Amino acid sequence: MNHDRPEKLKFSDRDGSVHEKDLFLPSEEDIKNRRLDTRLFSNPPFMLEFVTDDSMLTITNEKGEKWEFPYETNKIFELDGDKRYVMLIEEKGYARLLASAFLAEKESARFSYPGLIPQFFGFVNAFDPDCILEDRDGVVYTASVRKGKGECVFEEDAFHDRVVAMCACMQEILDDQIRGPHVSRGVISELEYMDRRGDPSRYMPYALMEILEKHPVITFVEGDKKRNEELTRELKEIVNEYKGLKRV
């Protein structure tokens, strides 16, 4: 693995076109010393945001040990400075916990996270509402984020009203067309995520931003150029407004 010579990652757009982008890889020394380069979290299309707030990550085990860490994503938290360490990430605004190999004895639905190198982060688990870990010695751990993280922060403000109107419009397009454009459903999800998170430091719609960057006009309604231009313009304005929004 070489910092100075990133590998190429191939991925497909929704229209089937294939692109290549540089994939940053950690060096063997970085892996050994658990050094995190910020570029690890910017590997497209698996970008992971840096999020901090006043919540706490609490970990306890059945032996009575307890640890508390400030809520901060993309940062390693060490339980003993040797074999036990964890890292928080956020996926679509939801907390996920990655753990060291020693803490990864309990089976998980996934054994690595897309975009993060398995040799570096070999295990992933979810808060639902708690995350249960089991180490190689058979000790069981419970990790939780203080209540409040992930709760909706909808506010009855102008941005919320604008998002609701746009979501209703997208839904009408889906309802009116037997096979509505799949991008409409994705737009609804991104709009709802933005409204729920309420702060660009907590969530950014990177997938939507990439679509808007690549397509000056998105085809929402087949054969209606003017309507598509209006919808695309409104969508761009909503995203730009969100970038300066702060509710929490």
C-alpha positions, 0 to 999 in steps of 0.5 A: 500500500502506497500513499503516493500511488493511489489505486484506481476504484471502478464504480458504476453510475445509475445509468450503467456508465463506469468511472474510475477514481483514485482510492486512497489506501493506508500504508502498512505502517499506518495500519500497524500504528492505527494512524488515520489519514483524513483521505480514508474517509473521502474515498468516493463514493463511500464518503464518511462525514466528520461529525461531533456533538454533545452526545457521549459514547458509553461502553461497559462490559460484564466485568464492570469496566466502563469507558466514556468518549465524546461523540466524534466520528472517524476517530479511534477510541482506545479502551486499553491502548493495545487490543481493544479499540473502536471508532464511530462513523455515521451512515445516512445520519445513523451511528455505526460502530467499528471495532478492533479484531479482538473485539470482533468475535461476535458475528456481524451482518457485515465484516468490513465497511465499504470504502474503508480497508478491511485490514484496517477496519475489520468489523462493523456493528450497529446501534439498535439501540445498543451495540453488543460486542464480544471479545476473543476471551468471551467477555461481552460488551454493550456500547450505546450513544446517549439518548438524543443522537439520531432523533429527528430535528424537524423544525417548522421553518421555511426550509422544512416547508420547502422540503415538504413541498418538493417531496410532495412534488416528487411523490406525485411524479412517482404516482403519475408514472407507471414506472416513475424515474428512480431518481425521484425516490432517491431525491425524496430520501435525500431531502428527508435526510437533510430536513431530519438532520438539520445541519450540514455538519451532521449530514451532507447529500453527497450522492445528490450533489454529485448527480446535480453536478453531472446533470445540468437538468435532471429528467424527472418528467419524460418529455417535459423540458421546462418542468425538468428545468424548474425542478432541477433549479429548485433542487439546487437551491434547496441544497445550497440553502441547506449548506448554510442551515444550522438547527442543532 
